């Protein structure tokens, strides 16, 4: 797992949670990579692990893109509200 210092803090608690979720998905991806080696001699199981790996990666990307879009929309709404307040002054 990637080194995560206990004193390292992000500005928002959601960033801490997202960091831990990403590390968890990375660990799952590493497990999938191990299953593609001679550790798993059954080729059919390796094939099935490929589907699982693609699904895992899709979930990880969906979570990260959703968080990015959420933050972008939130920032845009805040900017519009600030512009409206400046016009009313």
N, C-alpha and C positions, 0 to 999 in steps of 0.2 A: 504494500500500500504506500502511496505517496506520503512523505513526511508531513505531518500536520502538527505544528507546535501548538500546545495548549494556550499559549499567550497570544497567538495570532487571532486577531479579531477583524471582522469585516464591518463595514458601516451598518449594514442591515442584517438582521438575524436570518432573513431568507437567503442571503448570500452564503452564510455558514451551512445552512441546510442543503443548498444546491451543491456546494463543494463536497459535502459528504455523500450525497446521492451520486454525483459523478464518479467519485472514488469507488463506490460500491459497484457501479456498472462497469468500471474499468477492471475491477477484480473478476467479475463474471466473464468479461471478454478474455482475460488472461486464462481463465479456466477453459474456455472454449479453444484457445490456441493450444493448450496442453493436450486437449482431447484430439487434436489433429495429428499428433505425433504417434510414435510407436507405443506410447502409453495405452492407447486404445487400438488394439489390433483389428477390431471388427470394422470393415469398411462401410457397412450400412449404418452403423452407429455414428461414424464420422460424418457421413452424409446428412444424417438427421441433426447432428450438432451444428452443421452449417446453417440449416433453417433456423435453429434456435439462436445462433449467433446474429443472423440478419435481423431477426425480430428484436433481440436485445438492443442492437445498435439503433434500430428504428425508434424504439421507445426512448432511448437516451437522447437521440436527436430531437424527437418530438417535445420532450420535457424542456430541453435547452432552448429550442426555438420558441416555444410557448412563453417561457420566461422573458426572452428577448422582446417578443411582440408586446407582452403585457407591460413591460417597462417603457417601451417606445410609446404606446398609447397613453400611458399614465403621464409621461413627460409632455406629450403633445397637448393633452387636456389642460395640464397645469400652465403651459405656455399660452394657450388660448385664453384661459381665465385671467392670467396676468395682463395680457394685452387688452382685454375688456376692461379691467380695472384702470389701466393707464388711460384709456379713452374716456372713461367717465370722470376723470379728475379735472 
